[in-house]
Every structure is written in structure tokens, then in C-alpha cells.
Amino acid sequence: MNRTLPTFYSEPQMLSLARCPDPSTLKGQRDRAILAVLLSSGLRASELCQLQCRDIRSSLVFVRRGKFGAQRFVPLSRRAWLTVSAYLSRHPAQPTDPLFRTLTGQPLTRRLLHKIVTGYARRLGLKGGVHACRHSFATRALNKGMNLQSVRAMLGHVRIVTTAIYLGVATKALVAEYRRCLETPEGGRAR
């Protein structure tokens, strides 16, 4: 079976996407927080939409209902946490309220989430949406040296082979590991 490599954004594209929403508006602040969480954690669309305010703390996101009903903790970057904190300070809510809501206070739907993310991506000339953010997170993590098992756990994959698809796009890490293990400093092969 031929599988195509997932669509993902480079680090500069991820940064541009995260900065695209206007933080001076309530909508822009919400959208920045959404993008920060997606790009920092690799959550699925349904997982992000189901988050409650109590599910996010300074360094962790608690996924209550992942795929197949699995629960897990996912680390969150400091930058993402600060972005979410700024959003929550302007959108006060109860602990069991949805973390991300529409401008009228309704829970965010997957359809609206997809529309939000693809809208900003298109504005930057990028393809993809929520799932591309997930792929970008995984690819970046592997490129930065995170091991495959850790990425698998963060993404909530049951099988490691599901996560292994990202090895095909995490070329920087693969090339660096190849050079470190199989080439000597002089450019020859290691023994």
C-alpha cells in the first residue's frame, strides 16, 4: 500500500501561522490560543474541541476523550500556555466550560475549528488545516530529537507504526543521525 507523506509546515511557517491572528480582538486572541495549543501539542481537532477549562494547566493538557476513549497528558509549551492564559483572562469561564468557544459562547465545533485554521493558513498561502498542525508538531518534535515513542505517546497513537510515518518527513533528524553514526568527521565511513 502506498502512503503519501503528511502535509506539514516548516518551523518558520508554524511561527507565521501562530502569529497570524490579531491579538487586539477577542476573536484574534481566541484564534491565537487555538493555534498555539495545536502547534504545541499535536492534538486532534476533536480533542481540542472537547477541552474544558480545567483540562489545561501551565505545563499540561489533559485529554479526557482521545481516540478510542483513551486519556493522556500532553505537555504544553510555555509560549502556548501564556497565549492561553491571555485568552482566558479576557474570556473568563467555569472549570467545566469548554476552553474554546464561539463568539456567542457556544462550544467550538470541529467544522468551525477547521474553518478557522484553514482561513489563516490560506491567508499565508499555506495548504492544510488542523491535521497539518498535528503533522507539523510531530515532524518538528522528531527533527528536534524527540524519540518516536515519546511522539507516539503525545499524539495518542496506539501503534508505533502509525507514528513512524513522520520519520519520512523528519529528514533533518535523520540526516544528522546518519552523519553522527555512519560518517567520520573527515567525511569517510565509520568502522
N, C-alpha and C positions, 0 to 999 in steps of 0.2 A: 504494500500500500504506500503510495507516495503522499507525503505530508508536506505542505508548504510551511515555510518558516513564518512565525508570527510577525505581524506588523508591530514595530516598536519605535519609540522616539529616542533620539540621541540625548545625552545629558543637556546640551545647550537648548534643544527643543523642549525638553521637560521643564527646564527653568523658565523659558519663554511662556510656555503654556501655563505654568503655575502663577506667573505674574500678569497674565492677560486680563483677568477681571479687574474692574475699577474698585479699589477698596474704600473709596469715599461714599459708595452707595451700599444700602443694606443687601441688595442682590449681589453686588460685586464681592462684598465681604463673605457672604454665604458661599458663592461660587469659588472663591479663593480657598476657603476652608475645605470644600469638597475636593478640589484638585490636589490640595496639599495632602489630604488623607489618602486619596487614591494613589498618588505618585510615591508616597512614603511607605505605604503598607501593602499594596498589591491586592486590596480587597476586591471581591466580585461586586458587580452592580447591586445584586440582591442583598448582599451583606451590608453594604454601605447604607442602602435604603432602610434596612431593619435596625440600624444602630439607634440606641436610646442614649440620652444624655449621660446616664450612669455608666455606660459601656466604655467611656473614654476617660482616661486619666493621663497624667503628664507623660508617661512613657509607654503606655499600653492601650491597646484597643481590645476589648473583649467581644469576640464574635460569638453570639449566642446560638445562632442558627445558620451554620455554614452548609455547604453541600452535604447531602445525606444526613443532615441533622447534627453534624459534628460541631463541637465547640472548640475554640482555641484562643490563645492570647497572641496578639501580633504587636511587636514593638512599633513605636511611632517616633519619627524624628523630632528633635527639639523645635525645628522651624515649623513643622506641621502642627505641633502642639500649641505653639504661640499663635499661629494663624487661627486655630480652632478656638482658643481662649478669647481672642479678639472678637470673633464671631459671636461666641456665647455671651460676652459682656454686652453686646447690643441686641441679642435675641434671648433674653432670659427664659428659662424653661424649667419644668419639674424634672426630677431624675428619670421618670419613666416616659417622658415625652420623646418623640422622635428627635434625634440630633439634628437632622436636616429636614427642613420643611419648605413648603411653597411660600410665596409671599403672603398668601392668605391664611397661613398657619396649618395647612393640611400636610400629612406625611408625604415626603418626596417619593415619587414612583420611579420605577426603572425607566419608563419611557421618557419622563421629564429629565431624569439624570442623563440619559443618552443624548437628548436634545441639547442640554447644557454643555456637555463635554465636547460633542461634535461641533457645536457652534463656535466655541473658542478655538478648536483645532483648525477648522476651516478658515477662520479669521487669520490664522498664521500660515495658511497654505499647507496644513498637515492633513493626512488621511488617518482614519481610525477614530476611536472614541474611548469608551470606558475600558473595553478589553485591551486596547492598545496601551492604556495607562498601566494595566496589570502586567502586560508583557514587558513594558519599559522598566517597571520596577524589578522584575525578575532578571532581565538582561543586565541591568545596571548592577544589581547585587552580585551576580556571578562575575561580571567584569571587575568588580572591586575586590574579589577574592572570597566572597561568602561561599561556603561549601554547599553542594547540591542538596544534602539532607536538610540543612537549615532553610534553604529556599523552599524546599518541598513543604516543610512544616509551616512556614509563614503563609504560603499560598493555600494551604489546606488540602493539598493533593493527597490522595490515599496511596497512590503508587508512584514510585520514584521515576518510572519511565514516562509518566505524564510531565514531570518537571524537566526531564532530560532534553526535551525539545528545545529548551532555551540554550543548551550548550551549542547548538548550531548557530546562534546569533551572538553569543558572548565571545566573540573572536579575540578581543584584546587579551582576556584572561588566558585563553587557550594558547595564543602565540607566546605570551610571557612565560607560561608554564613550560611550553615546548623548549624555548630558548634556555630557561633555567635548568631543565633536566637533561636535555639532549645535545646542547651545544656548549663548547668551552668558550671562555672569553675571547679566544683568538679566532673564533668562527668555525672551528673544527668540531668534530663529533666527540661527545663524551664517551669514555670507555665503559 
